[in-house]
Amino acid sequence: MYEVRCQSLVLRLDAQGRAVSLARRDGTYDFLASQRHPVGLWELGIIRPVCYDDPLPAIDFPSLNDFAGRTAMANRDEYLADLTLDSSALTPVIAGDEDGLSLTYTAPVPGGLATVTLRVTGGEDAEELRFTFGVHLPEDWAVKRAAFPRIRGFGDYAAPDDDALLYPENWGVLRRNPLADMTDFAGQYPGSVNWCQMMAWFHGAHGLYVGVLDPDSHFTGLDAQYVEGEHPAGWRHFWDVVMPPLPARAPLDARLSADPAMQLRVNHWPEMRHAWTCPYPVVLRGFTGDWFDAGHIHRAWATRQRWCRRGLLAERDDASVTLASLDLWFIRYAFPAWARESAPAWDFQRAMHKLLDFFGAPFGIHWYHWHDFSWHTHYPAHFPVQEGFVEVLDDLQSRGVVVMPYCQGRLLYRDRPTFATDRAHATVEAHGQPYLEKYTDQDDWPLALCPADRWARMQWWDTARTLWRHYGTDGVYFDQITAMGPSLCYHAGHGHPLGGGAWYWQGYDDALGAMAPMIAEDPDRFLSSELLSDAFMDRIDLYLSFVPPIEDYVPLHPAIYSGYTTVMGRSTPEAVMADPQLFVIEQGEQFLFGGQLGWMHDAILDHPEAAAFLRDLVRLRAQVRAILHFGIMQRPLEMTVSGAALALDLSPACCGKERPVALERPAVRNTVWQSPDGDFAVLLLNEATDARAVTLCLDDEMPAGAWLVLTAGSDAQQTVTIDGRVTLTVPALTAMALVSDL
């Protein structure tokens, strides 16, 4: 048995280099409680080196009817390799020193030997265990992907209800009892389903933080997968066209004979090299606490990195003045997705006036079809504009509406007359085919442009230049840039290293950085993209959170990045608007998490209860807007809530998963925000259909005395005297705010 210790953890390996124990240093808990079938610490996919240039191979387009559902993606083969090496089948030479262990593996490959060295370091002065990795192959082989560390055995048969997995999908998901849920999470960075480089495992208050400390935004990923027995956890990603079927849910007790367990794995896609040393470590750290503590461990590292270099919003001279004054957003299509001709801008104008009349305050509008062509066709070109665009833009801005046109940031469509030559600017996988994607029945398998390609970057720059300098819009939104996981590319003509690495982020950084001088010309201008990937935070001013309406979300993103960036909007289908409870949960949670509200179309006016609640919530948010925009999220308060817990089965339409998610939590939730001046706001949301009494215990640094009580839907301002704790009643399906000073 071999052992590495740090201040918080003890890792034990067997003679084959497999993790058989990962315990708290104080001996209070072993995270590998279900360890029955240990696996090796790494896996490697290698390929014969490839390189493409013009002329490219002919594209093998699938039939438009080959894939069911709204979204389909093809030819994404980042996980495929010509040969796979698995440390589970190898016996390493293990050497130890005062800092840790070095494991050296050799494996025969055609033409020679592969040598892999994995090192685990700790020490009495180290808070964490650090994993580093290097590989050397014969020159006629190259690394395509690597996985390290890979550890199986998480999950506790004795008390599975105490288990939880935290991962950075959407705002942040805390999946409770992953063994019973058969959780299967995979996310690639930088992208929406893995917007930061961390996850955490919990058993009660015993926490394990997993962090990828990579300041240069290489192509990486996180996996957490349910497995049984010796069956391997497959290679997959969230956009797989054909998803492996999820096993049928069954009581955990009935599955114990199959030795279920959770496996955690960190994935890496380096540049195509025969010799590669990972330039960053992966760390494991034990701690006591919950999801907020895990977020703050990562915050301490992440806010010192490049993407936070602009500093806190409250301390910046270049932060958008416009974004600091917004509470509400709407989205508007100028025509249905299936239409081939757009309507004039006057229809859009009338819809916006109705919203202004009802809500009684300006808002932001995410204007999709401001151009004179249907759906996504012709992208990445975006002009000409609709009839009436200039007049309607001027009218809305004169009324205080913030206008942000939608632009495509990735895709190249086949209806372009120059498609045959333009396709050279798309990413090319190792098999020579481009990445193909399909979003609607009208899509014709567009290609994903390579962000390192100069021609592609110029399309985006020219669109932003025209919208800002010629038409005078407030914001410019580029779809998918911060949402989609990165692509491998083997096209030599794009000027980047072949394969993976950091070039994907760097290409977009160059494109967005070229727009920065235009933003600096006007304090009203800002740049936006979809979802929350932190690698782009020093370029993106506003993130569209979008996300499935409701899931087991926790505000992991503001726990890490509050004060540094601005987030708006939540996907709001009409089925949610029509259900008052679901709508309150969705938009109320957006309020709790500090996000700007809304991002639904004007059909909200067809649902009076939802529209009235949203209007009330907007007015409440406006009173605490400055704290939410400039402040820092603090730990939620300890709270007791009367009545039964909230219990809902969320349909796939609500949660975005392949099967329903069981949601169980207290009916009233709270978040705490502190302004740069030291003032506090405690936000409360009652998600139940009846009023609930709550007792809050204030933290020591929160002031005693009179606090202002604000309630959505009420113009009355009440005060309550608080000295350490307070009890109050939160009305049904309502949000409240307690403010220490205004």
ZIHU-V779157 format. One record per pair of residues at least 12 apart in sequence whose ideal C-beta (glycine too) atoms are under 6 Angstrom apart, sorted by the first residue. I is the first residue (numbers start at 1). J is the second residue. If there is no record, write none. Layout:
BEGIN
i->I j->J
i->I j->J
END
This chain:
BEGIN
i->2 j->94
i->2 j->101
i->4 j->100
i->4 j->101
i->4 j->120
i->4 j->122
i->5 j->122
i->6 j->122
i->6 j->126
i->6 j->128
i->6 j->129
i->7 j->127
i->8 j->25
i->8 j->127
i->8 j->285
i->8 j->286
i->9 j->25
i->9 j->129
i->9 j->286
i->10 j->23
i->10 j->25
i->11 j->129
i->16 j->91
i->17 j->40
i->17 j->41
i->17 j->92
i->17 j->103
i->18 j->38
i->18 j->40
i->19 j->38
i->19 j->151
i->20 j->38
i->24 j->286
i->29 j->206
i->31 j->208
i->32 j->153
i->33 j->156
i->34 j->153
i->34 j->155
i->34 j->157
i->34 j->261
i->35 j->153
i->36 j->259
i->37 j->230
i->39 j->88
i->39 j->150
i->39 j->152
i->40 j->87
i->40 j->88
i->41 j->87
i->41 j->118
i->41 j->148
i->41 j->149
i->41 j->150
i->42 j->87
i->42 j->118
i->42 j->148
i->43 j->86
i->43 j->147
i->44 j->85
i->44 j->146
i->45 j->81
i->45 j->84
i->45 j->144
i->45 j->145
i->46 j->81
i->46 j->83
i->46 j->141
i->46 j->143
i->47 j->81
i->47 j->82
i->47 j->142
i->47 j->144
i->47 j->430
i->48 j->82
i->49 j->142
i->50 j->430
i->50 j->490
i->51 j->492
i->52 j->428
i->52 j->432
i->52 j->490
i->52 j->491
i->53 j->492
i->53 j->493
i->54 j->424
i->57 j->432
i->61 j->445
i->62 j->74
i->67 j->241
i->71 j->439
i->72 j->241
i->72 j->438
i->73 j->239
i->73 j->241
i->73 j->437
i->74 j->241
i->74 j->436
i->75 j->429
i->75 j->433
i->75 j->435
i->75 j->436
i->76 j->435
i->77 j->429
i->78 j->488
i->79 j->235
i->81 j->144
i->85 j->107
i->90 j->105
i->90 j->107
i->92 j->104
i->92 j->105
i->99 j->121
i->99 j->123
i->100 j->120
i->100 j->121
i->100 j->122
i->101 j->120
i->102 j->119
i->103 j->118
i->104 j->117
i->111 j->138
i->111 j->140
i->112 j->138
i->114 j->137
i->115 j->136
i->116 j->135
i->117 j->134
i->118 j->133
i->119 j->132
i->127 j->285
i->128 j->283
i->128 j->285
i->129 j->284
i->130 j->281
i->130 j->283
i->131 j->149
i->131 j->282
i->132 j->281
i->133 j->148
i->133 j->278
i->134 j->277
i->135 j->276
i->136 j->275
i->137 j->274
i->139 j->274
i->141 j->274
i->142 j->272
i->142 j->273
i->142 j->274
i->143 j->270
i->143 j->276
i->145 j->269
i->146 j->268
i->147 j->265
i->147 j->267
i->150 j->265
i->151 j->264
i->152 j->261
i->152 j->263
i->153 j->261
i->154 j->201
i->154 j->262
i->155 j->179
i->155 j->261
i->155 j->262
i->156 j->203
i->160 j->177
i->160 j->179
i->160 j->180
i->160 j->252
i->161 j->177
i->162 j->203
i->162 j->204
i->163 j->177
i->163 j->178
i->163 j->203
i->164 j->176
i->164 j->202
i->165 j->178
i->165 j->183
i->165 j->201
i->165 j->224
i->166 j->200
i->166 j->291
i->166 j->294
i->167 j->185
i->167 j->199
i->168 j->194
i->168 j->195
i->168 j->196
i->169 j->193
i->170 j->547
i->171 j->553
i->171 j->555
i->171 j->557
i->171 j->593
i->172 j->554
i->172 j->556
i->172 j->557
i->173 j->552
i->174 j->291
i->174 j->552
i->174 j->554
i->178 j->262
i->179 j->252
i->179 j->260
i->180 j->252
i->182 j->226
i->182 j->247
i->183 j->226
i->184 j->225
i->184 j->226
i->185 j->224
i->186 j->223
i->186 j->236
i->186 j->237
i->186 j->238
i->187 j->222
i->188 j->221
i->188 j->237
i->188 j->485
i->189 j->220
i->189 j->221
i->190 j->217
i->190 j->505
i->190 j->533
i->190 j->535
i->191 j->484
i->191 j->485
i->191 j->533
i->192 j->483
i->192 j->531
i->193 j->238
i->194 j->222
i->195 j->532
i->195 j->533
i->195 j->534
i->196 j->534
i->197 j->212
i->198 j->211
i->198 j->298
i->199 j->222
i->200 j->294
i->205 j->288
i->207 j->287
i->207 j->289
i->207 j->294
i->208 j->286
i->209 j->285
i->209 j->294
i->209 j->297
i->210 j->284
i->211 j->283
i->212 j->282
i->213 j->280
i->213 j->281
i->214 j->280
i->215 j->305
i->216 j->502
i->217 j->502
i->217 j->505
i->217 j->535
i->218 j->501
i->218 j->502
i->219 j->269
i->219 j->486
i->219 j->500
i->220 j->268
i->221 j->267
i->223 j->265
i->224 j->264
i->225 j->263
i->227 j->261
i->227 j->263
i->228 j->258
i->228 j->260
i->229 j->258
i->229 j->259
i->233 j->263
i->246 j->658
i->266 j->282
i->269 j->500
i->270 j->500
i->270 j->501
i->271 j->497
i->271 j->499
i->271 j->501
i->272 j->498
i->272 j->499
i->291 j->554
i->292 j->559
i->292 j->635
i->295 j->556
i->295 j->559
i->295 j->560
i->298 j->560
i->299 j->560
i->302 j->560
i->307 j->534
i->307 j->535
i->307 j->537
i->307 j->538
i->308 j->564
i->309 j->538
i->310 j->538
i->312 j->563
i->313 j->630
i->314 j->630
i->314 j->676
i->320 j->526
i->320 j->541
i->321 j->523
i->322 j->402
i->322 j->474
i->322 j->524
i->323 j->526
i->323 j->542
i->323 j->566
i->324 j->629
i->326 j->364
i->326 j->596
i->327 j->596
i->327 j->618
i->327 j->621
i->327 j->622
i->327 j->625
i->328 j->363
i->328 j->597
i->328 j->598
i->328 j->618
i->329 j->364
i->329 j->568
i->329 j->569
i->329 j->596
i->329 j->598
i->329 j->599
i->330 j->365
i->330 j->598
i->331 j->366
i->331 j->599
i->331 j->601
i->332 j->348
i->332 j->367
i->332 j->601
i->333 j->368
i->333 j->369
i->334 j->348
i->334 j->369
i->335 j->369
i->337 j->375
i->337 j->440
i->339 j->374
i->340 j->374
i->342 j->369
i->342 j->386
i->344 j->387
i->344 j->388
i->345 j->386
i->345 j->388
i->345 j->389
i->345 j->392
i->346 j->388
i->349 j->392
i->351 j->602
i->352 j->396
i->355 j->602
i->359 j->615
i->362 j->400
i->362 j->401
i->364 j->402
i->365 j->401
i->365 j->403
i->366 j->404
i->367 j->405
i->368 j->406
i->370 j->386
i->370 j->389
i->370 j->405
i->371 j->385
i->372 j->384
i->372 j->386
i->375 j->442
i->377 j->413
i->377 j->415
i->379 j->408
i->379 j->411
i->379 j->413
i->380 j->408
i->380 j->459
i->382 j->407
i->382 j->463
i->402 j->474
i->403 j->473
i->403 j->474
i->404 j->475
i->404 j->477
i->405 j->467
i->405 j->473
i->406 j->477
i->407 j->463
i->407 j->478
i->408 j->479
i->409 j->478
i->409 j->479
i->409 j->480
i->409 j->481
i->410 j->448
i->410 j->449
i->410 j->480
i->411 j->446
i->412 j->426
i->412 j->446
i->412 j->447
i->412 j->449
i->413 j->446
i->414 j->444
i->423 j->447
i->425 j->449
i->425 j->453
i->425 j->455
i->425 j->456
i->426 j->447
i->426 j->449
i->427 j->448
i->427 j->450
i->427 j->487
i->427 j->489
i->428 j->489
i->428 j->490
i->428 j->491
i->430 j->490
i->434 j->447
i->435 j->448
i->435 j->487
i->448 j->487
i->450 j->489
i->450 j->494
i->451 j->507
i->451 j->508
i->452 j->494
i->452 j->496
i->452 j->503
i->452 j->507
i->453 j->494
i->457 j->511
i->460 j->511
i->461 j->514
i->464 j->476
i->464 j->515
i->468 j->518
i->468 j->525
i->474 j->524
i->475 j->526
i->475 j->528
i->476 j->527
i->477 j->528
i->478 j->529
i->479 j->530
i->480 j->530
i->481 j->508
i->481 j->529
i->482 j->529
i->482 j->531
i->482 j->533
i->482 j->536
i->483 j->530
i->483 j->531
i->486 j->504
i->488 j->500
i->505 j->535
i->512 j->539
i->526 j->541
i->526 j->542
i->527 j->540
i->527 j->541
i->528 j->542
i->530 j->544
i->530 j->546
i->531 j->546
i->532 j->557
i->537 j->565
i->542 j->566
i->543 j->567
i->544 j->569
i->545 j->567
i->545 j->569
i->545 j->595
i->546 j->571
i->548 j->655
i->548 j->656
i->549 j->571
i->549 j->576
i->549 j->586
i->549 j->654
i->550 j->585
i->550 j->586
i->550 j->650
i->550 j->654
i->551 j->655
i->551 j->661
i->552 j->663
i->555 j->593
i->558 j->593
i->558 j->594
i->558 j->633
i->559 j->633
i->562 j->632
i->562 j->633
i->563 j->632
i->567 j->595
i->568 j->595
i->568 j->596
i->569 j->599
i->570 j->586
i->570 j->590
i->570 j->599
i->572 j->600
i->577 j->604
i->577 j->607
i->577 j->610
i->578 j->607
i->580 j->609
i->583 j->610
i->584 j->733
i->585 j->687
i->587 j->614
i->587 j->617
i->588 j->685
i->588 j->735
i->591 j->617
i->591 j->621
i->591 j->735
i->592 j->671
i->592 j->683
i->592 j->685
i->594 j->628
i->597 j->618
i->616 j->712
i->616 j->713
i->617 j->712
i->617 j->735
i->620 j->710
i->620 j->712
i->623 j->710
i->624 j->681
i->624 j->737
i->627 j->673
i->627 j->675
i->627 j->681
i->630 j->676
i->631 j->673
i->631 j->674
i->631 j->675
i->632 j->674
i->633 j->673
i->634 j->672
i->634 j->674
i->636 j->670
i->636 j->671
i->637 j->670
i->637 j->696
i->638 j->697
i->639 j->670
i->639 j->694
i->639 j->696
i->640 j->695
i->641 j->666
i->641 j->667
i->641 j->668
i->641 j->692
i->641 j->694
i->642 j->692
i->642 j->693
i->643 j->692
i->645 j->664
i->645 j->666
i->646 j->665
i->646 j->667
i->646 j->687
i->646 j->688
i->647 j->664
i->648 j->663
i->649 j->662
i->650 j->663
i->667 j->687
i->667 j->688
i->667 j->692
i->668 j->686
i->668 j->692
i->668 j->694
i->668 j->730
i->669 j->685
i->670 j->682
i->670 j->684
i->671 j->683
i->679 j->740
i->679 j->741
i->680 j->702
i->680 j->740
i->681 j->737
i->681 j->739
i->682 j->738
i->683 j->737
i->684 j->730
i->684 j->736
i->685 j->735
i->686 j->730
i->686 j->734
i->689 j->732
i->690 j->732
i->691 j->729
i->691 j->731
i->691 j->732
i->692 j->730
i->693 j->729
i->694 j->730
i->695 j->727
i->696 j->726
i->697 j->725
i->698 j->724
i->703 j->740
i->704 j->723
i->706 j->719
i->706 j->721
i->707 j->720
i->707 j->722
i->707 j->738
i->707 j->740
i->708 j->739
i->709 j->738
i->710 j->737
i->711 j->736
i->712 j->734
i->712 j->735
END
